[in-house]
């Protein structure tokens, strides 16, 4: 009678499983070891200051000495402060402007560059140069150019063209915010052109060929092929534009410092003035918390749209 023999797992066959687990644990340990310095830096630079900012927003801290807990008084004062209302409105207007004008300019410039083959790199560099120039340098240059006496208007007046004479772009409360936005657009739109152009070049050329075979013109190619193809990039840049627009500080502080008469005040300049000029660091911390909440809302909206498939 034949005896059925069943192979039993030997010790040599069972060894690879623990070995794989040890290798997996080793890879995980090495990965965390490489990430540890970055995690420590993030905790020290971001998490701890963020938690302290939230705590100080509930105090009357002046920036020096002990802080006294006052509950929600800073937030009550904040939402009843007309300066905060004006600054928030300016941030909203700034965001609406940069979501439309520079975006359209960047898309249009990138689409035109994608249609040419010669000197494309030269145009890329020329458009990108303003973005890499230091903000202080470009702000000082534009401050000189927009001077009512020594700037462009003064130069035109000497040539007999006096239609800009006496116009103070940075000193007129009706023109100041738009002027600073124009200067920032000059610096920002070249970055958008380069990013959009890189995204457009990744679109499948066969889609354009199919559109041309169907009789599509350049505008129809842009609307039905290019825009859907670069939608992830467009959504990401729109998100970053919203966040950066509510964090804007440098150009406004360099050119106008929030003036004249608060006409260019934004949340960033209001926070800076309360923290360092008025010595109301607790109140400034509450402004910072509101700015962080606005950024969180923007990111949450982006993630919601991403789940709905808008960036695919």
Secondary structure, DSSP 8 states (H G I E B T S, - for coil): ----------HHHHHHHHHHHHHHHHHHHHHHHHHHHHHHHHIIIIIHHHHHHHHHTTB---SSS---B-TTHHHHHHHT-HHHHHHHHHHHHHHHHHHHHHHHHHHHHHHHHHT--TTHHHHHHHHHHHHHS-HHHHHHHHHHHT-TTTSHHHHHHHTT--TTTT--TTT-TTTHHHHHHHHHHHHHHHHHHHHHHHHHTTS-HHHHHHHHHTT--HHHHIIIIIHHHTHHHHHHHHHHHHHHHHT--HHHHHHTTT-STTTT--HHHHHHIIIIIS--HHHHHHHHHHHHHHHHHHHHHHHHHHHTTTT-
